[in-house]
Each structure stands twice: as C-alpha cells, then as structure tokens.
Amino acid sequence: YGPVALVILELVDTIILTIIFWYFVGPLKKFKFSSSSFLKFYKFGFNTTLASLLNQVFDNIYHLILAKYFSIQQAGYFYQAKKIQGLPLGIIQGSVLNVVYSALSRLQNNTTEFNKLYYNVVKIFTIGVAFLCIVIFLYADALINILYGSEWYHSIYYLKILIVAAFFSLQEILISLIFKVFDRTDMILKLEILKKILLSITIFYGILVSNVNYLFYGFVLTAIFSFLINYYYAKKVQMSFFWDEIIIVMKVVLISILIVVFFDFLNGFYEIEIGVGFFMFPVIFLSYILALFVVGVLSLNEIKIMKKIFR
C-alpha cells in the first residue's frame, strides 16, 4: 500500500496503545477542569513543551537544509543514521531518566541525600551510556550493513559523528532533571534557545562554505557546549558547586576515546570480519571496565552501590 501503510502503522499503534492503557489503567471516568491545577502546572509544562517543540523543529530543519543545499543522498544517509542514533536515546530517555526523575524528586528537600544519589546516578548513567556509544561507534559499519545494506555505506560516517553528539545530549538531558526537580523549567527553555542559536550559526557556516561536514561537527560541538553550560547552571540551581560529576564524565570520555582508537586501529589493521568482530565484544567490555578501575571511576564498593540503586 506504499505510503498509506505508514499512516496505517501510526493509527494502529495509537489505537493499540490506547486499548492497553484502558485495560491496565482504566478508561477516563469523569472529566473535570481545575483552574487551580492548571495555573499550578502551567509554567512547568509550558516551558518544557516549548523546549521540546523547538528541538523537534530543528531536527526537521536539518533534513530540509541537507536536501536543499547539499544533496538528497546526503539527507538520506543522515536520516538513516539518525534513526539508529535515536533508538538508544529514546529507550534511555523514556525509561531510565523517568525513573531517575521520580527518585530525585522525593529527595529535593534533603540536600545531602539528593547530592549523594545524583552523584551515583551520574556515575552509573555515564558509564552505561558511554559503553553503548562505544559499541555503536565500533560496530557502526556492521549495524548499517545488517539493517540497511551496503548501498547505505556512507551513513556509517554520519552515525559515528551522531553517536558522539548523542553521548553529550543524554548527559544534558540528565542534567536538565535538576531544573525539573527544583521547578526551574524556565532554565530548560532559555538554555534550549541558546543551544539552537549556536546550532544555527554552525548551519549557516556549513551552507556558506558548502561543506556538509561542518554541519555535523557543529552538531557535536553544540552538544558538548550545551552539556557544559547546562551543568554550570544546574549546579547553581542545585546550590552544589562541586565538580565531581564533570570529572567523572571527562574521565569516561577519555577512556572511551582510547578504547575506540585502539579497537578501531585493530579492526583496520587486521581487517576483522563482521562475524569475528562480534566475538571481540567481551574483550571490549572487559577492557572498558578495567580502564574504569585504573582511573578510579569504578571500585568494588561502588559496584555494590550500583546494585542497590538498580534494585
């Protein structure tokens, strides 16, 4: 049925999800509008909604600019790479971060416990996300070949760049939970606007020099800058000016770069086949964990803490 099948997919997906909600949660029993509740939650929802809308608009602008000023092929490569990059982002953002937000909200009036939990969450989250990004980066060629075929080979380069940006974007989303917990969602909107201004500059520069790579490099640089500036203002809101979390992130980033460079070199030097490459996965994982122990990011005591938090 061609494009109509995509429309049917969206409709069926929504209908099935609604039926599942009705079954497990129950249908809407009554409708009552509360002006006091609306005014109470208006500012919170309004800021986050505008920030999300702004983010969606710019995501779509990227596709339009690639197709208009460069080539439809490059837009296609970017779109397919973005879909793979968006999968781990969606899973982590939709499940892990919602649980973290709920846990942190309960401790917003207990500064000591809040800071302790947040520190441990940052450590676990950063370690997990970084490893996921390492795997996607190293196995980018295998993922593209298996999912889309060899004709989408050029998407590999885009996927590698986007997954680097994804790491810092997820860190930024984790940090933004502090603004939500302490009811400062206005900061989310303000920082999102600043981020889009910087992104716009990189877009215009890429168009000016007619080099698509500058668009993607700008994507990464904007993600890094946004992470750092969000961290700074979040610590001011949290009223905790310790830099422990940023040190952890930087250590993990350094380890990730070394792991990627080393195994990418092995892959290129020995021309490891996809099948053999998958057998290298345990070696990559063990090397990563060992490196975390060496630089002091992980310890046996902290593994026990991680088990407790996961429970």
C-alpha positions as CSV (number, residue, x, y, z in Angstrom):
1,Y,0.0,0.0,0.0
2,G,3.0,2.3,-0.2
3,P,3.0,5.5,1.9
4,V,-0.6,4.7,3.1
5,A,0.9,1.7,5.1
6,L,2.9,4.2,7.2
7,V,-0.3,6.1,8.0
8,I,-2.0,2.9,9.0
9,L,1.0,2.0,11.1
10,E,0.7,5.2,13.1
11,L,-3.1,4.8,13.6
12,V,-2.9,1.1,14.6
13,D,0.0,1.9,17.0
14,T,-2.1,4.6,18.7
15,I,-5.2,2.6,18.9
16,I,-3.5,-0.5,20.4
17,L,-1.6,1.7,22.9
18,T,-4.9,3.3,24.0
19,I,-6.6,-0.1,24.4
20,I,-3.6,-1.2,26.6
21,F,-4.0,1.9,28.8
22,W,-7.7,1.3,29.1
23,Y,-7.1,-2.3,30.2
24,F,-4.3,-1.7,32.7
25,V,-5.2,1.8,33.9
26,G,-8.9,2.1,33.2
27,P,-10.9,4.5,31.0
28,L,-11.4,8.1,31.9
29,K,-14.3,8.0,34.4
30,K,-15.0,11.8,34.5
31,F,-13.8,15.0,33.0
32,K,-13.3,18.0,35.3
33,F,-11.3,21.1,34.6
34,S,-9.4,22.5,37.6
35,S,-8.2,26.1,37.1
36,S,-6.0,25.9,40.2
37,S,-4.2,22.8,39.0
38,F,-3.9,24.4,35.5
39,L,-2.2,27.5,36.9
40,K,0.0,25.5,39.2
41,F,1.4,23.2,36.5
42,Y,1.1,25.7,33.6
43,K,4.6,27.2,33.9
44,F,6.3,23.8,34.3
45,G,4.6,22.2,31.3
46,F,4.6,25.3,29.1
47,N,8.5,25.7,29.3
48,T,9.2,22.0,28.7
49,T,6.7,21.8,25.9
50,L,8.2,24.8,24.1
51,A,11.7,23.4,24.6
52,S,10.6,20.1,23.1
53,L,8.8,21.8,20.2
54,L,11.9,23.9,19.4
55,N,14.0,20.7,19.4
56,Q,11.7,18.9,17.0
57,V,11.6,21.9,14.7
58,F,15.4,22.0,14.4
59,D,15.6,18.2,13.9
60,N,13.4,18.6,10.9
61,I,15.2,21.7,9.7
62,Y,18.4,19.6,9.4
63,H,16.7,17.3,6.9
64,L,15.4,20.2,4.8
65,I,18.7,22.0,4.7
66,L,20.6,18.9,3.7
67,A,18.2,18.2,0.9
68,K,18.0,21.8,-0.3
69,Y,21.6,23.0,-0.1
70,F,23.6,19.7,-0.5
71,S,22.1,16.6,-1.9
72,I,19.1,14.3,-1.4
73,Q,21.6,11.4,-0.9
74,Q,23.3,13.1,2.0
75,A,19.9,13.8,3.6
76,G,19.0,10.1,3.2
77,Y,22.3,9.0,4.8
78,F,21.8,11.4,7.7
79,Y,18.2,10.3,8.2
80,Q,19.1,6.6,8.4
81,A,22.0,7.3,10.7
82,K,19.7,9.5,12.9
83,K,17.2,6.7,13.2
84,I,19.8,4.3,14.7
85,Q,21.2,7.0,16.9
86,G,17.7,7.8,18.1
87,L,16.9,4.3,19.2
88,P,19.2,4.2,22.3
89,L,18.3,7.8,23.1
90,G,14.6,7.0,23.1
91,I,14.9,3.9,25.2
92,I,17.2,5.6,27.8
93,Q,15.2,8.9,27.9
94,G,11.8,7.1,28.0
95,S,12.6,4.6,30.8
96,V,15.8,5.2,32.8
97,L,15.6,9.0,33.1
98,N,11.9,9.0,34.0
99,V,12.7,6.7,37.0
100,V,15.7,8.8,38.0
101,Y,13.4,11.9,37.9
102,S,10.9,10.3,40.2
103,A,13.7,9.2,42.7
104,L,15.3,12.6,42.7
105,S,12.0,14.4,43.3
106,R,11.5,12.5,46.5
107,L,14.7,13.9,47.9
108,Q,14.5,17.5,46.8
109,N,14.2,18.7,50.4
110,N,17.1,16.5,51.6
111,T,20.2,18.2,50.2
112,T,22.7,15.6,51.4
113,E,20.8,12.6,50.2
114,F,19.9,14.3,47.0
115,N,23.6,15.1,46.2
116,K,24.7,11.6,47.1
117,L,22.1,9.9,44.9
118,Y,22.6,12.3,42.0
119,Y,26.4,11.7,42.1
120,N,25.9,7.9,42.0
121,V,23.3,8.2,39.2
122,V,25.6,10.4,37.1
123,K,28.4,7.8,37.5
124,I,26.2,4.8,36.6
125,F,24.5,6.6,33.8
126,T,27.7,7.9,32.3
127,I,29.4,4.5,32.4
128,G,26.4,2.8,30.8
129,V,25.8,5.4,28.1
130,A,29.5,5.7,27.2
131,F,29.8,1.9,26.7
132,L,26.6,1.9,24.5
133,C,28.1,4.7,22.4
134,I,31.5,2.8,22.1
135,V,29.7,-0.3,20.8
136,I,27.6,1.7,18.3
137,F,30.7,3.6,17.1
138,L,32.9,0.5,16.7
139,Y,30.1,-1.6,15.1
140,A,28.6,1.2,13.0
141,D,29.6,-0.5,9.7
142,A,28.0,-3.8,10.8
143,L,24.8,-2.1,12.0
144,I,24.4,-0.2,8.7
145,N,25.2,-3.3,6.6
146,I,22.8,-5.5,8.5
147,L,19.9,-3.1,8.9
148,Y,20.1,-1.2,5.5
149,G,22.6,-2.9,3.2
150,S,25.9,-1.9,1.7
151,E,24.3,0.8,-0.5
152,W,23.9,2.9,2.7
153,Y,27.6,2.6,3.4
154,H,28.1,6.4,3.7
155,S,25.7,6.5,6.6
156,I,28.4,4.9,8.7
157,Y,30.4,8.2,8.9
158,Y,27.2,10.1,9.9
159,L,26.3,7.5,12.5
160,K,29.7,7.8,14.2
161,I,29.5,11.6,14.4
162,L,25.9,11.5,15.7
163,I,26.6,8.9,18.4
164,V,29.4,11.2,19.8
165,A,26.8,14.0,20.0
166,A,24.3,11.6,21.5
167,F,26.5,10.9,24.5
168,F,26.6,14.6,25.4
169,S,23.0,15.1,24.6
170,L,22.0,12.4,27.0
171,Q,24.2,14.0,29.7
172,E,22.4,17.2,29.0
173,I,19.0,15.6,29.4
174,L,20.1,14.0,32.7
175,I,21.3,17.4,34.0
176,S,18.0,19.0,33.0
177,L,16.3,16.8,35.5
178,I,17.7,19.1,38.2
179,F,15.8,22.0,36.6
180,K,12.6,20.0,36.7
181,V,13.0,18.7,40.3
182,F,13.6,22.3,41.6
183,D,10.8,23.8,39.4
184,R,13.2,25.8,37.2
185,T,11.9,24.7,33.8
186,D,12.4,28.2,32.6
187,M,16.1,27.4,32.5
188,I,15.5,24.5,30.2
189,L,13.7,26.7,27.7
190,K,16.4,29.5,27.9
191,L,19.3,27.1,27.5
192,E,17.5,25.3,24.7
193,I,17.1,28.7,22.9
194,L,20.8,29.4,23.4
195,K,21.7,25.9,22.0
196,K,19.6,26.5,18.9
197,I,21.3,29.9,18.3
198,L,24.7,28.2,18.4
199,L,23.4,25.4,16.2
200,S,22.0,27.9,13.7
201,I,25.5,29.5,13.4
202,T,27.1,26.2,12.5
203,I,24.3,25.5,10.0
204,F,24.8,28.9,8.2
205,Y,28.6,28.4,8.2
206,G,28.2,24.9,6.7
207,I,26.0,26.3,4.0
208,L,28.4,29.3,3.4
209,V,31.4,27.1,2.8
210,S,29.3,24.4,1.1
211,N,30.7,21.6,3.3
212,V,28.2,19.3,4.9
213,N,30.8,18.1,7.4
214,Y,30.7,21.4,9.2
215,L,27.0,20.8,9.9
216,F,27.8,17.6,11.7
217,Y,30.9,18.9,13.5
218,G,28.7,21.8,14.7
219,F,26.2,19.3,15.9
220,V,28.8,17.7,18.1
221,L,30.4,21.0,19.3
222,T,27.0,22.4,20.2
223,A,26.1,19.2,22.2
224,I,29.4,19.5,24.2
225,F,28.9,23.2,24.8
226,S,25.3,22.7,25.8
227,F,26.2,19.9,28.2
228,L,28.8,22.2,29.9
229,I,26.6,25.3,30.2
230,N,23.7,23.2,31.4
231,Y,25.9,21.6,34.1
232,Y,27.1,25.0,35.3
233,Y,23.6,26.5,35.7
234,A,22.2,23.2,37.1
235,K,24.8,23.3,39.9
236,K,23.8,26.9,40.7
237,V,20.1,25.8,41.0
238,Q,21.2,22.7,43.0
239,M,23.4,25.0,45.1
240,S,26.2,22.4,44.9
241,F,29.4,23.7,43.3
242,F,31.4,20.6,43.5
243,W,32.8,19.4,40.1
244,D,32.9,15.7,40.9
245,E,30.4,14.7,38.3
246,I,32.1,16.6,35.5
247,I,35.5,15.0,36.4
248,I,33.8,11.5,36.1
249,V,32.3,12.4,32.7
250,M,35.7,13.7,31.4
251,K,37.5,10.5,32.7
252,V,34.9,8.3,31.0
253,V,35.2,10.3,27.8
254,L,39.0,9.9,27.8
255,I,38.7,6.2,28.3
256,S,36.1,5.9,25.6
257,I,38.3,7.7,23.1
258,L,41.3,5.4,23.9
259,I,39.1,2.3,23.6
260,V,37.6,3.4,20.3
261,V,41.0,4.4,18.8
262,F,42.7,1.2,19.9
263,F,40.0,-1.2,18.7
264,D,39.4,0.8,15.5
265,F,43.1,0.5,14.8
266,L,42.9,-3.3,15.3
267,N,39.9,-3.5,13.1
268,G,41.6,-1.6,10.3
269,F,45.0,-3.2,10.6
270,Y,43.8,-6.8,10.7
271,E,40.7,-6.2,8.6
272,I,38.5,-8.1,11.0
273,E,35.3,-9.5,9.5
274,I,31.9,-8.7,11.0
275,G,31.4,-12.2,12.5
276,V,34.8,-12.2,14.1
277,G,34.3,-8.6,15.2
278,F,31.3,-9.6,17.3
279,F,33.4,-12.1,19.2
280,M,35.6,-9.1,20.2
281,F,32.7,-7.7,22.2
282,P,33.6,-9.3,25.6
283,V,37.2,-8.1,25.1
284,I,36.0,-4.5,24.5
285,F,33.7,-4.7,27.6
286,L,36.5,-6.1,29.9
287,S,39.0,-3.5,28.6
288,Y,36.5,-0.8,29.3
289,I,35.7,-2.0,32.9
290,L,39.4,-2.5,33.6
291,A,40.2,1.0,32.4
292,L,37.5,2.5,34.7
293,F,39.1,0.7,37.7
294,V,42.5,2.0,36.7
295,V,41.4,5.7,36.6
296,G,39.4,5.4,39.8
297,V,35.9,5.8,38.3
298,L,34.9,2.3,39.5
299,S,35.7,0.4,42.7
300,L,34.3,-2.8,44.2
301,N,32.4,-0.7,46.8
302,E,30.8,1.3,44.0
303,I,29.6,-1.8,42.2
304,K,27.7,-2.7,45.4
305,I,26.2,0.8,45.4
306,M,25.2,0.3,41.7
307,K,23.4,-3.0,42.5
308,K,21.5,-1.2,45.3
309,I,20.4,1.7,43.0
310,F,19.4,-0.7,40.2
311,R,17.2,-2.6,42.7
